[in-house]
Amino acid sequence: MVKGIIKSGVCGFTINAEAECQDGRHVQIKIASDCPNYRKIAAELSEVDAYQELFQKLHLGTVYQTFAKYSPHPGCPGPSGLLKVIEVAAGLALPQKASIEIWKEDA
């Protein structure tokens, strides 16, 4: 089982994802979040084809299509984090910490 925690930023919401893949392609995913939008996404997104998600145009995958239906915030790092969890579960990447750090410097 692959696990990931995505901390979304200033909204304060966290997305917890667990994924398993038995055949190197079809990934079962469980999402838990305190974000009301991600609760809707979790109810709809339970299995994806890793190859369909990772090897086509960004906006055509099930993860981004489902995200677009329920989330009003396109800057959310959630979909990207979920895709990282999916690719590791399918054996298409090694587990590795990923992050986005943003700060403002005064002039």
C-alpha positions in Angstrom: 0.0 0.0 0.0 1.2 3.5 -0.9 0.2 6.4 1.4 0.5 10.1 0.7 -0.4 13.3 2.7 -1.0 16.5 0.8 -1.1 19.7 2.8 -2.9 22.2 0.6 -1.6 25.4 2.0 -3.3 28.5 3.3 -6.7 26.8 3.4 -5.4 24.5 6.1 -6.9 21.4 4.5 -5.1 18.1 4.3 -5.7 15.2 1.9 -4.7 11.7 2.9 -4.5 9.1 0.1 -3.9 5.4 0.2 -3.5 3.4 -3.0 -3.0 -0.2 -4.0 -2.4 -1.8 -7.4 -2.3 -5.5 -8.0 -1.7 -5.5 -11.8 0.6 -2.6 -12.4 -2.2 -0.6 -14.0 -5.5 -0.4 -12.1 -5.1 1.5 -8.9 -7.6 1.5 -6.1 -7.5 4.7 -4.2 -9.0 5.9 -0.9 -9.1 9.6 -0.1 -9.9 11.2 3.2 -9.9 14.9 3.8 -11.2 17.7 6.0 -11.8 19.6 2.8 -15.5 19.5 1.8 -14.6 19.5 -1.9 -12.3 16.5 -1.5 -15.0 14.6 0.4 -17.1 14.8 -2.8 -14.1 13.8 -4.9 -13.4 10.8 -2.6 -17.0 9.6 -3.0 -16.5 9.4 -6.8 -12.9 8.5 -7.3 -12.1 5.0 -6.1 -10.2 3.4 -9.0 -8.2 4.7 -11.9 -6.2 3.3 -14.8 -2.7 4.6 -14.0 -1.7 4.7 -17.7 -4.8 6.7 -18.6 -4.0 9.2 -15.8 -0.3 9.6 -16.4 0.3 9.3 -20.1 -2.2 11.7 -21.7 -3.0 15.4 -21.6 -3.3 16.8 -18.1 -7.0 17.8 -18.3 -8.3 14.5 -19.7 -7.5 12.2 -16.8 -10.1 11.0 -14.3 -8.3 12.7 -11.4 -8.4 16.2 -13.0 -11.9 15.7 -14.4 -13.3 14.8 -11.0 -11.4 17.6 -9.3 -12.8 20.1 -11.9 -16.3 19.1 -11.0 -16.0 19.7 -7.3 -13.2 22.1 -6.5 -13.4 25.8 -7.2 -9.6 26.3 -6.7 -7.4 25.4 -9.6 -4.2 26.1 -7.6 -4.8 23.3 -5.2 -1.9 20.8 -5.1 -4.2 17.9 -4.4 -4.6 16.5 -7.9 -0.8 16.5 -8.4 -0.3 14.8 -5.1 -2.9 12.2 -5.9 -1.2 11.5 -9.3 2.1 11.0 -7.5 0.5 8.4 -5.2 -1.1 6.7 -8.2 2.2 6.4 -10.1 4.0 5.0 -7.1 1.2 2.4 -6.4 1.4 1.3 -10.1 5.2 0.9 -9.9 5.8 3.7 -12.4 7.8 5.8 -9.9 9.7 5.4 -6.6 8.3 6.8 -3.4 9.9 10.2 -2.7 9.0 13.2 -0.7 7.7 16.0 -3.0 6.9 19.6 -1.9 5.9 23.1 -2.9 7.3 25.9 -0.9 6.2 29.5 -1.4 7.3 32.6 0.3 7.3 36.3 -0.2 10.5 38.4 0.1 10.3 42.0 0.9 12.0 44.4 -1.5 
